Amino acid sequence: MSLLALAVALTPAGSRAKDAVSIAAAANLVFVIEDLNAAFRGEEPDTRLTVATGASGNLVAQSTHGAPFDVFLSADTDYPQSLIAAGVAGAATFKIFAIGRLVLWTTRPVLLPDVPDADPATRIAALVRSVAVRKLAVAHIDTAPYGRAAKQTLVGLGLWETALPKLVVGESISQTAPFVETGNADTGFVALSPKLKDRGAWLEVPASWHEPLAHGAVLTSRGANNPAAARYLAFLGSERAREIFQRYGYDVPSAR
């Protein structure tokens, strides 16, 4: 029996109609969370789910100041660990549920021509240095893990000083992608997503160029007393959830 099935089995059926789970989710999860929650509701139709999305750092600040979240889904592992260190989340509930992938995206394919066997560093450098690229979108480098990864990539390639005057900064990754999509930025570092398919051109950034974008989840102290929140956390490791994450461009940890 799976953890999710076991958790459901141990919860009295009569109590489920009253169950509610409040989820704080990193902004890059804004699209995948809809399908995840739909799949969870398929198993628990009477459980009410509410979601707040934003930069992981901002959600941590809200959580430590008493925001009523049960589950925190971050785009990194540092922020959940900071909640644990602050005593507002349980260490035993921490898990890595997905691994994000950073890409450099443009809706103007002419800026990123497909050159077979070309070194990705050379292609990224050419794009960032191009006089045709006047605005380069990134998520906030202090509060958004994808923004931090973008800066690490640019610094590692020796491109940070070149990129700095071109930067257009979104509070979160969900604000950054629209800059590129609408043409308000010529290119930008965003999370890999099916939304990019047939929308210009993108180049995946090798994962070794930045800190891993391992996404960590944890139950808050409030969520620790909510059986429905524990069931939701268990669901994130289910085969159904793993399939959804992969469909949306994420890697997933090895099944245990």
C-alpha positions as semicolon CSV with decimal commas, in nm:
position;residue;x (nm);y (nm);z (nm)
1;M;0,000;0,000;0,000
2;S;0,134;0,342;-0,092
3;L;0,193;0,613;0,170
4;L;-0,095;0,808;0,019
5;A;-0,332;0,510;0,032
6;L;-0,225;0,429;0,387
7;A;-0,278;0,788;0,501
8;V;-0,624;0,792;0,343
9;A;-0,713;0,456;0,494
10;L;-0,618;0,571;0,843
11;T;-0,826;0,887;0,822
12;P;-1,190;0,842;0,928
13;A;-1,413;0,878;0,623
14;G;-1,656;1,104;0,802
15;S;-1,387;1,363;0,872
16;R;-1,276;1,410;0,512
17;A;-1,559;1,641;0,412
18;K;-1,421;1,892;0,659
19;D;-1,060;1,860;0,543
20;A;-0,879;2,161;0,401
21;V;-0,516;2,212;0,302
22;S;-0,352;2,551;0,255
23;I;-0,053;2,530;0,022
24;A;0,226;2,784;-0,028
25;A;0,394;2,707;-0,362
26;A;0,694;2,856;-0,542
27;A;0,589;3,065;-0,840
28;N;0,737;2,828;-1,098
29;L;0,481;2,569;-0,987
30;V;0,186;2,788;-1,085
31;F;0,093;2,572;-1,385
32;V;0,177;2,224;-1,263
33;I;0,000;2,279;-0,930
34;E;-0,336;2,293;-1,106
35;D;-0,296;1,945;-1,249
36;L;-0,147;1,812;-0,926
37;N;-0,441;1,941;-0,726
38;A;-0,689;1,809;-0,978
39;A;-0,532;1,463;-0,948
40;F;-0,537;1,484;-0,568
41;R;-0,902;1,588;-0,569
42;G;-0,973;1,286;-0,786
43;E;-0,875;1,075;-0,487
44;E;-1,013;1,310;-0,222
45;P;-1,299;1,507;-0,377
46;D;-1,414;1,642;-0,042
47;T;-1,078;1,793;0,055
48;R;-1,058;2,167;-0,010
49;L;-0,723;2,294;-0,142
50;T;-0,617;2,657;-0,143
51;V;-0,293;2,777;-0,301
52;A;-0,079;3,089;-0,262
53;T;0,209;3,125;-0,509
54;G;0,506;3,359;-0,501
55;A;0,883;3,380;-0,472
56;S;1,000;3,113;-0,228
57;G;1,176;3,368;-0,009
58;N;0,864;3,580;0,020
59;L;0,655;3,278;0,116
60;V;0,908;3,189;0,386
61;A;0,878;3,539;0,528
62;Q;0,499;3,507;0,532
63;S;0,521;3,166;0,700
64;T;0,752;3,286;0,975
65;H;0,513;3,575;1,041
66;G;0,218;3,348;1,094
67;A;0,064;3,296;0,751
68;P;-0,176;2,998;0,783
69;F;-0,003;2,757;0,544
70;D;-0,006;2,380;0,598
71;V;0,233;2,276;0,321
72;F;0,528;2,471;0,180
73;L;0,656;2,381;-0,168
74;S;0,982;2,558;-0,248
75;A;1,195;2,584;-0,562
76;D;1,499;2,494;-0,352
77;T;1,588;2,309;-0,033
78;D;1,737;2,601;0,162
79;Y;1,408;2,778;0,226
80;P;1,229;2,473;0,373
81;Q;1,535;2,411;0,589
82;S;1,516;2,771;0,710
83;L;1,159;2,711;0,824
84;I;1,275;2,402;1,010
85;A;1,557;2,599;1,172
86;A;1,308;2,868;1,276
87;G;1,091;2,606;1,446
88;V;0,789;2,659;1,222
89;A;0,817;2,335;1,021
90;G;0,895;1,974;1,103
91;A;1,229;1,828;0,998
92;A;1,085;1,478;0,969
93;T;0,839;1,593;0,702
94;F;1,098;1,738;0,463
95;K;1,118;1,577;0,119
96;I;1,250;1,658;-0,228
97;F;0,963;1,620;-0,471
98;A;1,095;1,757;-0,804
99;I;1,402;1,904;-0,972
100;G;1,365;2,214;-1,187
101;R;1,546;2,293;-1,512
102;L;1,664;2,642;-1,607
103;V;1,650;2,758;-1,969
104;L;1,731;3,073;-2,161
105;W;1,423;3,153;-2,366
106;T;1,337;3,401;-2,640
107;T;1,030;3,444;-2,857
108;R;1,259;3,575;-3,131
109;P;1,424;3,256;-3,267
110;V;1,656;3,460;-3,487
111;L;1,840;3,557;-3,168
112;L;1,910;3,195;-3,081
113;P;1,971;3,003;-3,404
114;D;2,002;2,627;-3,384
115;V;2,368;2,549;-3,440
116;P;2,433;2,171;-3,431
117;D;2,701;2,064;-3,184
118;A;2,759;2,423;-3,070
119;D;2,888;2,470;-2,718
120;P;2,600;2,598;-2,498
121;A;2,836;2,841;-2,326
122;T;2,924;2,995;-2,661
123;R;2,559;3,023;-2,761
124;I;2,453;3,181;-2,431
125;A;2,745;3,423;-2,438
126;A;2,660;3,528;-2,793
127;L;2,299;3,594;-2,695
128;V;2,376;3,787;-2,378
129;R;2,637;4,000;-2,554
130;S;2,427;4,064;-2,863
131;V;2,344;4,431;-2,927
132;A;1,999;4,306;-3,032
133;V;1,938;4,198;-2,672
134;R;1,861;4,514;-2,483
135;K;1,659;4,354;-2,203
136;L;1,733;4,024;-2,030
137;A;1,472;3,896;-1,784
138;V;1,559;3,715;-1,461
139;A;1,371;3,635;-1,143
140;H;1,475;3,814;-0,824
141;I;1,825;3,694;-0,741
142;D;1,775;3,718;-0,364
143;T;1,430;3,564;-0,310
144;A;1,370;3,343;-0,617
145;P;1,584;3,026;-0,658
146;Y;1,561;3,042;-1,038
147;G;1,689;3,399;-1,024
148;R;1,976;3,287;-0,804
149;A;2,055;3,009;-1,052
150;A;2,049;3,257;-1,340
151;K;2,301;3,483;-1,165
152;Q;2,526;3,186;-1,083
153;T;2,518;3,089;-1,451
154;L;2,605;3,438;-1,570
155;V;2,881;3,481;-1,312
156;G;3,028;3,142;-1,396
157;L;3,038;3,230;-1,766
158;G;3,195;3,569;-1,698
159;L;2,886;3,745;-1,828
160;W;2,745;3,909;-1,515
161;E;2,889;4,257;-1,577
162;T;2,772;4,245;-1,939
163;A;2,423;4,133;-1,839
164;L;2,374;4,369;-1,543
165;P;2,267;4,683;-1,736
166;K;2,026;4,474;-1,944
167;L;1,847;4,304;-1,656
168;V;1,470;4,322;-1,613
169;V;1,387;4,165;-1,278
170;G;1,064;3,991;-1,187
171;E;0,970;3,927;-0,826
172;S;0,927;3,559;-0,911
173;I;0,976;3,328;-1,207
174;S;0,605;3,353;-1,291
175;Q;0,652;3,727;-1,342
176;T;0,972;3,680;-1,541
177;A;0,836;3,458;-1,819
178;P;0,569;3,712;-1,925
179;F;0,844;3,971;-1,980
180;V;0,981;3,745;-2,253
181;E;0,643;3,626;-2,378
182;T;0,516;3,980;-2,435
183;G;0,840;4,104;-2,590
184;N;0,914;4,339;-2,302
185;A;1,239;4,146;-2,269
186;D;1,433;4,008;-2,564
187;T;1,530;3,695;-2,375
188;G;1,527;3,563;-2,022
189;F;1,612;3,283;-1,783
190;V;1,294;3,091;-1,700
191;A;1,183;2,749;-1,581
192;L;1,146;2,482;-1,846
193;S;0,776;2,434;-1,914
194;P;0,549;2,295;-2,187
195;K;0,437;2,656;-2,227
196;L;0,763;2,718;-2,416
197;K;0,680;2,462;-2,684
198;D;0,645;2,624;-3,024
199;R;0,696;2,966;-2,865
200;G;1,029;3,083;-2,998
201;A;1,352;2,909;-2,902
202;W;1,512;2,800;-2,580
203;L;1,842;2,655;-2,464
204;E;1,868;2,448;-2,148
205;V;2,134;2,559;-1,902
206;P;2,349;2,267;-1,786
207;A;2,258;2,185;-1,426
208;S;2,626;2,187;-1,326
209;W;2,642;2,563;-1,390
210;H;2,429;2,650;-1,089
211;E;2,317;2,513;-0,755
212;P;2,072;2,224;-0,799
213;L;1,712;2,334;-0,838
214;A;1,592;2,055;-0,612
215;H;1,242;2,145;-0,493
216;G;1,177;2,076;-0,128
217;A;0,847;2,034;0,054
218;V;0,774;2,047;0,424
219;L;0,476;2,054;0,657
220;T;0,453;2,361;0,873
221;S;0,379;2,331;1,243
222;R;0,017;2,403;1,155
223;G;0,019;2,136;0,884
224;A;0,167;1,878;1,120
225;N;-0,169;1,873;1,298
226;N;-0,362;1,836;0,972
227;P;-0,393;1,476;0,845
228;A;-0,509;1,601;0,504
229;A;-0,185;1,799;0,469
230;A;0,016;1,484;0,543
231;R;-0,181;1,299;0,277
232;Y;-0,112;1,578;0,027
233;L;0,261;1,565;0,103
234;A;0,257;1,187;0,053
235;F;0,074;1,233;-0,276
236;L;0,363;1,441;-0,415
237;G;0,573;1,125;-0,420
238;S;0,309;0,911;-0,588
239;E;0,345;0,774;-0,940
240;R;0,061;0,998;-1,057
241;A;0,232;1,311;-0,924
242;R;0,568;1,206;-1,067
243;E;0,412;1,166;-1,411
244;I;0,259;1,513;-1,389
245;F;0,589;1,671;-1,285
246;Q;0,773;1,506;-1,573
247;R;0,507;1,618;-1,819
248;Y;0,567;1,975;-1,707
249;G;0,942;1,956;-1,765
250;Y;1,067;1,863;-1,419
251;D;1,298;1,581;-1,326
252;V;1,192;1,373;-1,028
253;P;1,391;1,198;-0,754
254;S;1,445;0,826;-0,789
255;A;1,145;0,630;-0,666
256;R;1,195;0,477;-0,325
